[in-house]
Amino acid sequence: MDVLYFAWVRERIGLPKETVETKAATVIELVEELRAREERYALAFSDLSALRVAVDQDLTDFDAPINGAREVAFFPPMTGG
């Protein structure tokens, strides 16, 4: 599946997108796998309250299932202005 990173999440991880193989069944399980990779991922995912997630372009929660998903995107909350 493709994992996309936006804004400061991309800056901390150093990639806009990557393809990952995962055994995760939910977004939070995917986050745990990514955190375990290396420090830059642990830093990017250290405060989940500062992140939003979309699965196949649908905004969802971190407990959402990802089985069969093609894409998971992580980004900070959007602000208006």
DOTORFI-409676 format. One record per residue: x, y, z of N, C-alpha, C in turn; residue in one letter; residue number from 1. Coordinates in Angstrom, 1 decimal, padded with zeros to 4 digits. Layout:
SITE/X/Y/Z/X/Y/Z/X/Y/Z/A/NUM .
...
END
This chain:
SITE/000.8/-001.2/000.0/000.0/000.0/000.0/000.9/001.2/000.0/M/1 .
SITE/000.4/002.3/-000.5/001.1/003.6/-000.5/000.8/004.3/000.7/D/2 .
SITE/001.8/004.9/001.4/001.6/005.7/002.5/002.1/007.1/002.2/V/3 .
SITE/001.3/008.1/002.3/001.6/009.5/002.0/001.7/010.3/003.2/L/4 .
SITE/002.7/011.2/003.1/003.0/012.1/004.3/002.9/013.6/003.8/Y/5 .
SITE/002.2/014.4/004.5/002.0/015.8/004.1/002.5/016.8/005.2/F/6 .
SITE/002.9/018.0/004.8/003.3/019.1/005.6/004.5/018.7/006.5/A/7 .
SITE/004.4/019.0/007.8/005.5/018.7/008.7/005.7/017.2/008.9/W/8 .
SITE/004.7/016.4/008.6/005.0/014.9/008.7/006.0/014.5/007.7/V/9 .
SITE/005.8/015.0/006.5/006.7/014.7/005.4/008.1/015.3/005.7/R/10 .
SITE/008.2/016.5/006.3/009.5/017.0/006.6/010.2/016.2/007.7/E/11 .
SITE/009.5/015.7/008.7/010.1/014.8/009.7/010.6/013.5/009.2/R/12 .
SITE/009.8/012.9/008.3/010.1/011.6/007.8/011.1/011.7/006.6/I/13 .
SITE/011.0/012.8/005.9/011.9/013.0/004.7/011.4/012.4/003.4/G/14 .
SITE/010.2/012.0/003.4/009.6/011.4/002.2/008.2/011.9/002.0/L/15 .
SITE/007.8/012.1/000.7/006.4/012.5/000.5/005.5/011.2/000.4/P/16 .
SITE/006.1/010.1/000.0/005.3/008.9/-000.2/006.2/007.7/-000.2/K/17 .
SITE/005.7/006.6/000.2/006.4/005.3/000.1/005.5/004.2/000.0/E/18 .
SITE/005.9/003.1/-000.6/005.1/001.9/-000.6/005.6/001.0/000.5/T/19 .
SITE/004.7/000.5/001.3/005.0/-000.4/002.4/004.2/-001.7/002.3/V/20 .
SITE/004.9/-002.7/002.8/004.2/-004.0/003.0/003.9/-004.1/004.5/E/21 .
SITE/002.7/-004.4/004.8/002.3/-004.4/006.3/001.4/-005.6/006.6/T/22 .
SITE/001.5/-005.9/007.8/000.6/-007.0/008.4/-000.5/-006.3/009.2/K/23 .
SITE/-000.5/-005.0/009.3/-001.4/-004.2/010.1/-002.8/-004.3/009.6/A/24 .
SITE/-003.7/-004.4/010.5/-005.2/-004.5/010.2/-005.9/-003.2/010.4/A/25 .
SITE/-005.2/-002.3/011.1/-005.8/-001.0/011.4/-004.8/000.1/011.2/T/26 .
SITE/-005.2/001.4/011.1/-004.3/002.5/011.0/-003.3/002.5/012.2/V/27 .
SITE/-003.8/002.4/013.4/-002.9/002.4/014.5/-001.9/001.3/014.5/I/28 .
SITE/-002.2/000.2/014.0/-001.2/-000.9/013.9/-000.1/-000.5/012.9/E/29 .
SITE/-000.6/000.1/011.8/000.4/000.6/010.8/001.3/001.7/011.4/L/30 .
SITE/000.7/002.6/012.2/001.5/003.6/012.9/002.6/002.9/013.8/V/31 .
SITE/002.2/001.9/014.5/003.1/001.2/015.4/004.3/000.6/014.6/E/32 .
SITE/003.9/000.0/013.5/005.0/-000.6/012.6/005.9/000.5/012.1/E/33 .
SITE/005.4/001.6/011.7/006.2/002.7/011.2/007.1/003.3/012.3/L/34 .
SITE/006.5/003.5/013.5/007.3/004.0/014.6/008.5/003.2/015.0/R/35 .
SITE/008.3/001.9/014.8/009.4/000.9/015.1/010.5/000.9/014.1/A/36 .
SITE/010.3/001.5/013.0/011.3/001.5/011.9/012.6/002.3/012.3/R/37 .
SITE/012.4/003.5/012.7/013.5/004.4/013.1/013.0/005.6/013.8/E/38 .
SITE/014.0/006.4/014.3/013.7/007.6/015.1/012.8/008.6/014.3/E/39 .
SITE/013.1/008.8/013.1/012.3/009.9/012.3/010.8/009.6/012.3/R/40 .
SITE/010.5/008.3/012.2/009.1/007.9/012.2/008.5/008.0/013.6/Y/41 .
SITE/009.3/007.6/014.6/008.8/007.8/016.0/008.5/009.2/016.3/A/42 .
SITE/009.4/010.1/015.8/009.2/011.5/016.0/007.9/012.0/015.3/L/43 .
SITE/007.8/011.6/014.1/006.6/012.1/013.3/005.3/011.6/013.9/A/44 .
SITE/005.3/010.4/014.5/004.1/009.9/015.0/004.0/009.9/016.6/F/45 .
SITE/004.8/010.8/017.2/004.8/010.9/018.6/003.6/011.4/019.3/S/46 .
SITE/002.8/012.3/018.6/001.6/012.9/019.1/000.5/012.7/018.1/D/47 .
SITE/-000.3/011.6/018.2/-001.3/011.4/017.2/-002.5/012.4/017.3/L/48 .
SITE/-002.6/013.1/018.4/-003.6/014.1/018.5/-003.4/015.3/017.5/S/49 .
SITE/-002.1/015.4/017.0/-001.7/016.4/016.1/-001.8/016.0/014.7/A/50 .
SITE/-002.4/014.8/014.4/-002.4/014.2/013.1/-003.8/013.8/012.7/L/51 .
SITE/-004.1/013.8/011.4/-005.3/013.3/010.8/-004.9/012.2/009.9/R/52 .
SITE/-005.8/011.3/009.5/-005.5/010.2/008.6/-006.7/010.0/007.7/V/53 .
SITE/-006.3/009.6/006.5/-007.3/009.3/005.5/-006.9/007.9/004.9/A/54 .
SITE/-007.9/007.1/004.7/-007.7/005.8/004.1/-008.4/005.8/002.7/V/55 .
SITE/-007.7/005.6/001.7/-008.3/005.7/000.3/-009.1/007.0/000.1/D/56 .
SITE/-008.4/008.1/000.6/-008.9/009.4/000.5/-010.2/009.7/001.3/Q/57 .
SITE/-010.5/008.9/002.2/-011.7/009.2/003.1/-011.1/009.4/004.5/D/58 .
SITE/-011.4/010.6/005.1/-011.0/010.9/006.4/-011.6/009.9/007.4/L/59 .
SITE/-010.7/009.4/008.3/-011.1/008.4/009.2/-010.4/008.5/010.5/T/60 .
SITE/-010.6/007.5/011.4/-009.9/007.5/012.7/-008.8/006.5/012.7/D/61 .
SITE/-007.9/006.5/013.7/-006.8/005.7/013.8/-007.1/004.2/014.0/F/62 .
SITE/-008.4/003.9/014.5/-008.8/002.5/014.7/-009.5/002.0/013.4/D/63 .
SITE/-009.4/002.7/012.3/-010.1/002.3/011.1/-009.3/001.1/010.5/A/64 .
SITE/-010.1/000.1/009.9/-009.4/-001.0/009.2/-008.7/-000.5/007.9/P/65 .
SITE/-007.6/-001.2/007.6/-006.9/-000.9/006.4/-006.7/-002.1/005.4/I/66 .
SITE/-007.4/-003.2/005.8/-007.3/-004.4/004.9/-007.9/-004.0/003.5/N/67 .
SITE/-007.1/-004.3/002.5/-007.5/-004.0/001.2/-007.3/-002.5/000.7/G/68 .
SITE/-006.9/-001.7/001.6/-006.7/-000.3/001.3/-005.5/-000.1/000.3/A/69 .
SITE/-005.6/000.8/-000.6/-004.5/001.1/-001.5/-003.6/002.3/-001.0/R/70 .
SITE/-004.2/003.1/-000.1/-003.5/004.3/000.3/-003.9/004.8/001.7/E/71 .
SITE/-002.9/005.2/002.5/-003.1/005.8/003.8/-002.3/007.1/003.8/V/72 .
SITE/-003.0/008.2/004.1/-002.3/009.4/004.2/-002.4/010.1/005.6/A/73 .
SITE/-001.2/010.6/006.0/-001.1/011.3/007.3/-000.8/012.8/007.1/F/74 .
SITE/-001.5/013.6/007.8/-001.4/015.1/007.7/-001.8/015.8/008.9/F/75 .
SITE/-001.3/017.0/009.2/-001.8/017.8/010.3/-003.2/018.3/010.0/P/76 .
SITE/-004.0/018.6/011.1/-005.3/019.2/010.9/-005.2/020.5/010.0/P/77 .
SITE/-006.2/020.6/009.2/-006.2/021.8/008.3/-006.9/023.0/009.0/M/78 .
SITE/-006.3/024.1/008.7/-006.9/025.3/009.3/-007.4/026.2/008.2/T/79 .
SITE/-008.4/027.0/008.6/-009.0/027.9/007.6/-008.4/029.3/007.7/G/80 .
SITE/-008.7/030.1/006.8/-008.1/031.4/006.9/-008.4/032.3/005.7/G/81 .
END
